[in-house]
């Protein structure tokens, strides 16, 4: 009888406690309930245990145990293990198209650096040639005026001074010509290297853009049925 009248008896509706107006400005609109606190505490303790386990694993780790870097590492000539670089490992994980794009970017950077360096060397060589022409034009004789009659009677000192100055000027011009020739040779070497890089880039583009015959996925291929001849 009591089971049938259970729904008739008035029961108090247990509402969640309201949040005070002063606390609402500090913690937000909704107050954290006990179930929310239990979830948050459980997540915190799980993270705490995971950090403790990882710290113990790192503390008691054996240096000679297997490491994933051993897959691609190799032993050098002197017995030292040579590990691959991070860039090489990252490149190995790329597909063929991305590898091709990365190689083209590297070639373009090298070509840009070579072109910039070649332009600088060309400007320096042009300035050196102009300076050398100025030195050659300034080698003419000049007139020296003496204040005393003794220097006019004995001009040997002036002759020796002019000879030494001419020797110094000749040596300066020779050194300058040597620097100009070295600059021109360096610029020529950079130009040849840049031409080789251009040719390599064109070859890579031609190989990549070469038309390849491949079967398209999803195409219907008709298969003729085999009929035995009677």
VEXKOL-737530 format. One record per residue (C-alpha): residue number from 1; x, y, z. Coordinates in nm, 4 decimals, always signed. Layout:
<atom NUM; <X; Y; Z>>
...
END
This chain:
<atom 1; <+0.0000; +0.0000; +0.0000>>
<atom 2; <+0.2777; +0.2352; +0.0866>>
<atom 3; <+0.4545; +0.1544; -0.2379>>
<atom 4; <+0.1550; +0.2664; -0.4365>>
<atom 5; <+0.1190; +0.5948; -0.2487>>
<atom 6; <+0.4870; +0.6857; -0.2623>>
<atom 7; <+0.4314; +0.9284; -0.5437>>
<atom 8; <+0.1543; +1.1034; -0.3525>>
<atom 9; <+0.3709; +1.2036; -0.0561>>
<atom 10; <+0.5197; +1.5475; -0.1055>>
<atom 11; <+0.8952; +1.5522; -0.1303>>
<atom 12; <+1.1214; +1.8477; -0.0981>>
<atom 13; <+1.2973; +1.9475; -0.4169>>
<atom 14; <+1.6698; +1.9714; -0.3386>>
<atom 15; <+1.7909; +2.2626; -0.5448>>
<atom 16; <+2.1559; +2.3417; -0.5928>>
<atom 17; <+2.2840; +2.6082; -0.3632>>
<atom 18; <+2.2947; +2.9475; -0.5198>>
<atom 19; <+2.6104; +3.1444; -0.5685>>
<atom 20; <+2.6528; +3.4671; -0.3706>>
<atom 21; <+2.6645; +3.7876; -0.5689>>
<atom 22; <+3.0081; +3.8833; -0.4346>>
<atom 23; <+3.1636; +3.5518; -0.5347>>
<atom 24; <+3.0111; +3.5587; -0.8810>>
<atom 25; <+3.2386; +3.8466; -0.9830>>
<atom 26; <+3.5477; +3.6473; -0.8777>>
<atom 27; <+3.4828; +3.2878; -0.9856>>
<atom 28; <+3.2326; +3.3354; -1.2657>>
<atom 29; <+2.8662; +3.2827; -1.3184>>
<atom 30; <+2.8429; +2.9167; -1.2188>>
<atom 31; <+2.9684; +2.7787; -0.8897>>
<atom 32; <+3.1781; +2.4616; -0.8966>>
<atom 33; <+2.9739; +2.1742; -0.7577>>
<atom 34; <+3.1018; +1.8618; -0.5893>>
<atom 35; <+3.0785; +1.6470; -0.9018>>
<atom 36; <+3.2822; +1.9038; -1.0937>>
<atom 37; <+3.5414; +1.9094; -0.8178>>
<atom 38; <+3.5666; +1.5299; -0.8212>>
<atom 39; <+3.6323; +1.5265; -1.1965>>
<atom 40; <+3.8910; +1.8000; -1.1685>>
<atom 41; <+4.0650; +1.6305; -0.8774>>
<atom 42; <+4.0702; +1.2961; -1.0604>>
<atom 43; <+4.2286; +1.4525; -1.3691>>
<atom 44; <+4.4846; +1.6282; -1.1522>>
<atom 45; <+4.5847; +1.3077; -0.9715>>
<atom 46; <+4.6094; +1.1140; -1.2997>>
<atom 47; <+4.8429; +1.3801; -1.4385>>
<atom 48; <+5.0421; +1.3815; -1.1153>>
<atom 49; <+5.0914; +1.0029; -1.1264>>
<atom 50; <+5.1923; +1.0179; -1.4926>>
<atom 51; <+5.4547; +1.2840; -1.4248>>
<atom 52; <+5.5900; +1.0811; -1.1312>>
<atom 53; <+5.6149; +0.7647; -1.3430>>
<atom 54; <+5.7930; +0.9502; -1.6238>>
<atom 55; <+6.0363; +1.1053; -1.3766>>
<atom 56; <+6.1173; +0.7609; -1.2316>>
<atom 57; <+6.1626; +0.6187; -1.5806>>
<atom 58; <+6.4008; +0.8991; -1.6764>>
<atom 59; <+6.5910; +0.8653; -1.3472>>
<atom 60; <+6.6521; +0.4905; -1.3791>>
<atom 61; <+6.6893; +0.4778; -1.7573>>
<atom 62; <+6.9660; +0.2592; -1.8928>>
<atom 63; <+7.1916; +0.4396; -2.1387>>
<atom 64; <+7.2602; +0.1194; -2.3328>>
<atom 65; <+6.8975; +0.0265; -2.3934>>
<atom 66; <+6.7285; +0.0547; -2.7300>>
<atom 67; <+6.6668; +0.4006; -2.8679>>
<atom 68; <+6.4712; +0.4888; -3.1803>>
<atom 69; <+6.7738; +0.6809; -3.3106>>
<atom 70; <+6.9565; +0.3486; -3.3384>>
<atom 71; <+6.7440; +0.2600; -3.6408>>
<atom 72; <+6.9069; +0.5234; -3.8620>>
<atom 73; <+7.2357; +0.5657; -3.6745>>
<atom 74; <+7.5605; +0.4155; -3.7984>>
<atom 75; <+7.9038; +0.3415; -3.6588>>
<atom 76; <+8.1825; +0.5701; -3.7772>>
<atom 77; <+8.5413; +0.4799; -3.8641>>
<atom 78; <+8.6676; +0.5697; -3.5171>>
<atom 79; <+8.3998; +0.3634; -3.3431>>
<atom 80; <+8.1768; +0.6586; -3.2562>>
<atom 81; <+7.8048; +0.6339; -3.3300>>
<atom 82; <+7.7004; +0.8908; -3.5910>>
<atom 83; <+7.3373; +0.9948; -3.5510>>
<atom 84; <+7.1407; +1.1529; -3.8357>>
<atom 85; <+7.0553; +1.5192; -3.8127>>
<atom 86; <+6.7042; +1.6359; -3.7357>>
<atom 87; <+6.6728; +1.7892; -4.0840>>
<atom 88; <+6.7658; +1.4575; -4.2482>>
<atom 89; <+6.5076; +1.2707; -4.0404>>
<atom 90; <+6.2420; +1.5308; -4.1237>>
<atom 91; <+6.3279; +1.5093; -4.4949>>
<atom 92; <+6.3046; +1.1300; -4.4886>>
<atom 93; <+5.9456; +1.1506; -4.3658>>
<atom 94; <+5.8319; +1.3710; -4.6558>>
<atom 95; <+5.6744; +1.2424; -4.9738>>
<atom 96; <+5.8360; +1.2795; -5.3154>>
<atom 97; <+5.6572; +1.6021; -5.4070>>
<atom 98; <+5.7564; +1.7783; -5.0846>>
<atom 99; <+6.1140; +1.6525; -5.1164>>
<atom 100; <+6.1282; +1.7954; -5.4677>>
<atom 101; <+5.9934; +2.1327; -5.3498>>
<atom 102; <+6.2427; +2.1449; -5.0644>>
<atom 103; <+6.5360; +2.0679; -5.2968>>
<atom 104; <+6.4195; +2.3418; -5.5350>>
<atom 105; <+6.4014; +2.5902; -5.2467>>
<atom 106; <+6.7566; +2.5004; -5.1435>>
<atom 107; <+6.8793; +2.5466; -5.5008>>
<atom 108; <+6.7041; +2.8830; -5.5291>>
<atom 109; <+6.8637; +3.0036; -5.2054>>
<atom 110; <+7.2097; +2.8989; -5.3253>>
<atom 111; <+7.1551; +3.0688; -5.6606>>
<atom 112; <+7.0409; +3.3902; -5.4917>>
<atom 113; <+7.3470; +3.3966; -5.2636>>
<atom 114; <+7.5822; +3.3308; -5.5567>>
<atom 115; <+7.4219; +3.6018; -5.7687>>
<atom 116; <+7.4454; +3.8541; -5.4852>>
<atom 117; <+7.8106; +3.7671; -5.4189>>
<atom 118; <+7.8946; +3.7811; -5.7899>>
<atom 119; <+7.7368; +4.1272; -5.8211>>
<atom 120; <+7.9395; +4.2550; -5.5259>>
<atom 121; <+8.2638; +4.1152; -5.6683>>
<atom 122; <+8.1849; +4.2667; -6.0093>>
<atom 123; <+8.1334; +4.6112; -5.8552>>
<atom 124; <+8.4569; +4.5794; -5.6591>>
<atom 125; <+8.6470; +4.4743; -5.9716>>
<atom 126; <+8.5059; +4.7708; -6.1665>>
<atom 127; <+8.6050; +5.0107; -5.8894>>
<atom 128; <+8.9537; +4.8561; -5.8752>>
<atom 129; <+8.9992; +4.8927; -6.2522>>
<atom 130; <+8.8968; +5.2587; -6.2319>>
<atom 131; <+9.1387; +5.3165; -5.9448>>
<atom 132; <+9.4158; +5.1404; -6.1364>>
<atom 133; <+9.3566; +5.3663; -6.4374>>
<atom 134; <+9.3794; +5.6672; -6.2070>>
<atom 135; <+9.7105; +5.5413; -6.0703>>
<atom 136; <+9.8492; +5.4875; -6.4209>>
<atom 137; <+9.7448; +5.8350; -6.5303>>
<atom 138; <+9.9053; +5.9915; -6.2227>>
<atom 139; <+10.2515; +5.8505; -6.2902>>
<atom 140; <+10.3643; +6.1545; -6.4937>>
<atom 141; <+10.6707; +6.3577; -6.3975>>
<atom 142; <+10.6330; +6.6575; -6.1732>>
<atom 143; <+10.8456; +6.9668; -6.1187>>
<atom 144; <+11.0154; +7.0243; -5.7855>>
<atom 145; <+11.1131; +7.3770; -5.6794>>
<atom 146; <+11.4114; +7.4326; -5.4474>>
<atom 147; <+11.4587; +7.7201; -5.2105>>
<atom 148; <+11.8409; +7.7240; -5.1982>>
<atom 149; <+12.1081; +7.7477; -5.4649>>
<atom 150; <+12.2909; +7.4414; -5.3247>>
<atom 151; <+12.0040; +7.2088; -5.4097>>
<atom 152; <+11.9957; +7.3554; -5.7591>>
<atom 153; <+12.3700; +7.2935; -5.8023>>
<atom 154; <+12.3503; +6.9329; -5.6735>>
<atom 155; <+12.0293; +6.7713; -5.8083>>
<atom 156; <+12.1418; +6.4098; -5.7342>>
<atom 157; <+11.9298; +6.3909; -5.4212>>
<atom 158; <+11.6246; +6.4928; -5.6150>>
<atom 159; <+11.6981; +6.2285; -5.8801>>
<atom 160; <+11.7345; +5.9543; -5.6200>>
<atom 161; <+11.4101; +6.0599; -5.4558>>
<atom 162; <+11.2257; +6.0530; -5.7858>>
<atom 163; <+11.3604; +5.7053; -5.8642>>
<atom 164; <+11.2520; +5.5642; -5.5281>>
<atom 165; <+10.9068; +5.7183; -5.5643>>
<atom 166; <+10.8704; +5.5700; -5.9132>>
<atom 167; <+10.9662; +5.2251; -5.7822>>
<atom 168; <+10.7070; +5.2522; -5.5071>>
<atom 169; <+10.4440; +5.3656; -5.7556>>
<atom 170; <+10.5233; +5.0734; -5.9875>>
<atom 171; <+10.5019; +4.8260; -5.6999>>
<atom 172; <+10.1698; +4.9761; -5.5908>>
<atom 173; <+10.0307; +4.9440; -5.9436>>
<atom 174; <+10.1494; +4.5813; -5.9700>>
<atom 175; <+9.9867; +4.4905; -5.6394>>
<atom 176; <+9.6692; +4.6600; -5.7509>>
<atom 177; <+9.6661; +4.4699; -6.0804>>
<atom 178; <+9.7145; +4.1423; -5.8921>>
<atom 179; <+9.4139; +4.2211; -5.6716>>
<atom 180; <+9.2032; +4.3073; -5.9774>>
<atom 181; <+9.2923; +3.9790; -6.1489>>
<atom 182; <+9.2079; +3.7790; -5.8354>>
<atom 183; <+8.8709; +3.9560; -5.8049>>
<atom 184; <+8.7886; +3.8852; -6.1692>>
<atom 185; <+8.8848; +3.5181; -6.1357>>
<atom 186; <+8.6699; +3.4814; -5.8240>>
<atom 187; <+8.3739; +3.6427; -6.0016>>
<atom 188; <+8.4211; +3.4125; -6.3003>>
<atom 189; <+8.4245; +3.1057; -6.0709>>
<atom 190; <+8.1015; +3.2209; -5.9033>>
<atom 191; <+7.9377; +3.2730; -6.2424>>
<atom 192; <+8.0344; +2.9224; -6.3553>>
<atom 193; <+7.8976; +2.7718; -6.0333>>
<atom 194; <+7.5727; +2.9647; -6.0743>>
<atom 195; <+7.5386; +2.8377; -6.4320>>
<atom 196; <+7.5822; +2.4796; -6.3094>>
<atom 197; <+7.3140; +2.5348; -6.0463>>
<atom 198; <+7.0795; +2.6761; -6.3121>>
<atom 199; <+7.1389; +2.3717; -6.5322>>
<atom 200; <+7.0770; +2.1360; -6.2385>>
<atom 201; <+6.7523; +2.3157; -6.1540>>
<atom 202; <+6.6306; +2.2888; -6.5144>>
<atom 203; <+6.7157; +1.9173; -6.5225>>
<atom 204; <+6.5275; +1.8537; -6.1987>>
<atom 205; <+6.2241; +2.0403; -6.3282>>
<atom 206; <+6.2317; +1.8453; -6.6552>>
<atom 207; <+6.2560; +1.5110; -6.4737>>
<atom 208; <+5.9765; +1.6044; -6.2328>>
<atom 209; <+5.7443; +1.7307; -6.5065>>
<atom 210; <+5.8102; +1.4327; -6.7313>>
<atom 211; <+5.4867; +1.2704; -6.8380>>
<atom 212; <+5.4463; +0.9353; -6.6728>>
<atom 213; <+5.2003; +0.6701; -6.7815>>
<atom 214; <+5.0177; +0.5383; -6.4799>>
<atom 215; <+4.6868; +0.3710; -6.4188>>
<atom 216; <+4.4240; +0.6026; -6.2761>>
<atom 217; <+4.2480; +0.4680; -5.9716>>
<atom 218; <+3.8854; +0.3787; -6.0318>>
<atom 219; <+3.9029; +0.3165; -6.4080>>
<atom 220; <+3.7023; +0.0332; -6.5536>>
<atom 221; <+3.9077; -0.2268; -6.7376>>
<atom 222; <+3.7095; -0.4643; -6.9556>>
<atom 223; <+3.8120; -0.8272; -6.9187>>
<atom 224; <+3.7095; -1.0564; -7.2025>>
<atom 225; <+3.5731; -1.3875; -7.0775>>
<atom 226; <+3.7679; -1.6941; -7.1688>>
<atom 227; <+3.5593; -1.9307; -7.3823>>
<atom 228; <+3.6878; -2.2753; -7.4523>>
<atom 229; <+3.6781; -2.3635; -7.8209>>
<atom 230; <+3.4762; -2.6746; -7.9027>>
END
